């Protein structure tokens, strides 16, 4: 076989880098897609001269069956496939999972939420237009442990708004228009942390198109609006400052633009004034995060 000439190689390289790619969700009716989010956080909280370290690992699995797929909008039947949280704090470990011992209340709550269907209407850029029937998930949770304070806390953590945010945060880097390799674009979306809206301002770049994968990188800032507040168990917390950084890579399937793999890391710094029955208490927190998403249905044992 003859070797390719230098001119041919150069020509192929020029064609590759000048080609434009239209990256958008293209989901097939009747197919089922999965996401598994693995979120690890190392937190250090400073209160009245004391440092309190905490580690948390949350896993969230979802399945999405495509009920209908049009040009720009898909109707999906969504279900939780797995829920799990591990917390280590002050020498104590707390482990909860939807597939663990159901005699433990948090496990029972998580198990009740699994496989309860609701529908989502999503745009080809990852925006969630509507979530319908999610109250069935909350009802299943409440029926598992009626009048439980834990159910009320779970309702905040696994709300309809959180589901919309979770989906958008997976696909936020989909470009608003066709792009070439090496081209950059901006992506801005809002996420929540402890009821605080955080603006994510990212710069994204199409790094490569290899085989059946689009490879996208992103880097940017996390900023919360100062003066906002949140309440937890009777304690009001006023945000003086909350900002951070995030960067990562995203691999999307070339045919569907569904996530194959996503890795990102970031940090968040918070300065808060806590108000406990009129007593003011300044608090500082630093959170280091690692967030991984794959197209797995559930964690491998």
Secondary structure, 3 states (H helix, E strand, C coil): CCCCCHHHHHHHHHHHHHCEECCCCCCCCCCEEEEEEEEEEEEEEEECCEEEEEEEEEEEEEEEEEEEECCCEEEEEEEEEEEEEEEEECCEEEEEECCCCCCCHHHHHHHHHECCCEEEEEECCCCEEEEECCHHHHHHHHHHCCCCHHHHHHHHHCCHHHHHHHHHHHHCCCCCCCEECCCEEEEEEEEEECCEEEEEEEEEEEEEEECCEEEEEEEEEEEECCCCEEEECCEEEEEEEEEEEEEEEEEEECCCCCEEEEEEEEEEEEEEEEEECCEEEEEEEEEEEEEEEECCCCCCC
